[in-house]
Amino acid sequence: MAIDHGRAHAERAQDGVVKGLGFVEVVGADHDVRKHRCVPSLEAQPDIGWLSVRADGVACSTGHGCAASQELRRTRQKGPRPARRLGLRPSHGTVGLPRRSASRLTSTSARKRIRLAPETRRTQILDESARLILEEGLHAVSMERIARDLRISKGLVYRYFPTRDALLAALMHREQTELRDRGMASALQAVSFADLIRQTTRLYLQHTLDRGALIAALLADPSVARLMEEDSRSDREQTIRYFVRAIRREFQLPLPLAIAVVDLLSALTDQAGRLVAQGQVDVDSATEMCVELITGGLSALDGDRPLKL
């Protein structure tokens, strides 16, 4: 049987869907496969840079004197021709897949990961954790889920946070640090004691309204509460010392009485935060009630009254 190479090459666009390694040459179904020493599959010749492939999926080594064999020798000397010339993409690892599937896999593997600065990446992971907690609950947070949502590797998440508990503790620490820093900034701007109570109370209540659900969910996790116990105690003691000094300067109260007053007033603002979170009162109204109760009570308090502690 004569081999019609011209027809074979003319028909390759119609016959060819099977991909070779590096470059694909598709020949017509009338190719004489006996003279071409055909092999049963593409995997049988993994080191060939050029393959002739019949339309029915049979590959040959092109070890004869036709144009395909000459092209094989040329490509072994100069390297394989790019598959793009035939409108095909390199198909390493996609033998037997349809062209559309192979292209999709190739484009996915070629997607470049966006490199971020370490602090930016850490913030991104924490933000995604907070979003999952607020939208789906604490149970939705996992290293696998965060990596999938951010389209990064799970190993990259572990690089920043060795465990899930460490991730949640870092998120809680960020919330506490933000509230403390903003509270201190507000305190420094206060022009009077009443203004100090008003600014710090409003900030606390607004933060409770915006982030209270997140903080409550985090503290409900025993592991997070245990990890944050020391930090929470330190923040609370720092806040108490600051307001004790402020009250003593303003009302000349003895130290034991000032400490007891601050402890009681902390319970007042905590309860106001719960009412705001439940929607029973708005931030501004709760703030003014706290200011009046705190300043009015302190003004009426007799510093010379004996206090049994």
Disulfide bonds with the S-S distance in Angstrom:
none
